[in-house]
Amino acid sequence: MSVVKERMTELIQTQPEDSSYEEILKELAFGQMIERGLKMLGRVRLFLMKRCSIG
């Protein structure tokens, strides 16, 4: 199973039994936003580190 499918399965399994389709989709979208934000933060930190080293 791919990493993406494994993460989705884990998230779905941690949801309460009475979770709606919409609630699960919101959780999946929220997780994706967090991942994107962390990646962006990493790129910004790398940029700043390079900039400080040069200049």
NUNUFI-88707 format. One line per 5 residues: their letters; for each residue x, y, z of N, C-alpha, C, O. Coordinates in steps of 0.05 Angstrom, whole numbers. Example, Ala and Ser with C-alpha at 12.3 -4.5 7.8 and 13.67 -1.06 7.14 Angstrom:
<pts>
AS	264:-114:156:246:-90:156:264:-66:156:285:-66:169; 257:-45:142:273:-21:143:258:1:157:268:23:161
</pts>
This chain:
<pts>
MSVVK	17:-24:0:0:0:0:18:25:0:39:25:13; 10:45:-15:26:69:-16:24:85:10:6:80:26; 44:103:14:45:119:38:19:135:41:9:138:63; 10:147:19:-14:163:20:-38:147:29:-53:156:46; -41:123:18:-64:107:25:-62:98:55:-82:97:69
ERMTE	-38:92:64:-34:85:92:-41:108:110:-55:103:131; -33:132:104:-40:155:120:-70:160:121:-82:165:142; -83:157:98:-112:161:96:-126:140:113:-145:146:127; -117:115:111:-129:93:126:-127:98:156:-146:94:171; -103:106:164:-98:112:193:-117:134:202:-129:132:224
LIQTQ	-119:155:187:-136:178:195:-165:169:197:-179:176:216; -174:154:177:-202:145:177:-207:127:201:-228:129:214; -189:109:207:-192:91:229:-192:105:256:-204:94:275; -180:128:259:-179:142:284:-204:159:288:-208:170:310; -221:162:268:-245:178:270:-266:162:286:-267:138:285
PEDSS	-283:177:300:-306:163:314:-323:148:294:-325:155:271; -336:127:304:-353:110:287:-375:126:274:-384:119:251; -385:147:287:-408:161:276:-399:185:259:-416:203:253; -374:186:251:-364:209:234:-378:208:207:-382:187:195; -385:232:198:-397:233:171:-375:235:150:-352:239:155
YEEIL	-384:230:126:-366:232:102:-353:260:101:-329:262:97; -369:280:106:-359:308:106:-338:313:127:-318:326:122; -342:302:151:-323:305:173:-296:292:166:-275:303:172; -298:269:155:-273:255:147:-259:270:125:-234:273:126; -273:280:106:-261:296:85:-247:321:96:-226:329:87
KELAF	-261:334:115:-249:358:128:-223:351:142:-203:366:140; -222:328:156:-198:320:169:-175:314:149:-152:321:154; -182:301:127:-162:296:106:-152:322:95:-127:324:91; -169:341:89:-161:367:78:-144:382:98:-124:394:91; -151:381:123:-136:395:144:-107:383:146:-88:398:148
GQMIE	-106:357:145:-80:344:146:-62:352:123:-38:356:126; -74:354:99:-60:362:75:-50:391:78:-27:397:70; -66:408:89:-58:436:93:-34:438:112:-16:453:108; -35:422:133:-13:421:153:13:412:139:34:424:143; 11:391:124:35:381:110:46:402:91:71:406:90
RGLKM	29:415:76:38:436:57:52:459:72:72:469:64; 40:466:95:51:488:111:78:481:122:96:498:122; 81:456:131:107:447:141:129:447:119:152:454:124; 121:438:96:140:438:73:148:466:66:171:472:61; 129:484:66:134:512:59:153:524:81:172:539:74
LGRVR	147:518:106:164:528:127:193:518:124:212:534:128; 196:494:116:223:483:112:237:497:89:261:503:92; 223:504:68:235:518:46:243:547:54:264:557:46; 226:560:70:232:587:79:256:587:97:273:604:95; 257:567:115:280:565:133:306:561:118:326:574:124
LFLMK	305:544:98:329:539:81:337:564:66:361:571:65; 318:578:55:323:603:41:337:623:60:357:636:53; 326:626:84:337:645:103:364:637:113:381:655:116; 369:612:116:395:602:124:416:608:103:438:617:109; 409:604:78:427:609:55:432:639:53:454:648:48
RCSIG	411:655:56:413:684:54:431:695:76:448:712:71; 428:685:100:445:695:122:474:686:119:492:701:127; 478:663:107:506:654:103:521:670:82:545:675:85; 506:679:62:519:694:40:523:723:49:544:735:43; 503:734:62:504:761:64:507:779:85:506:803:80
</pts>
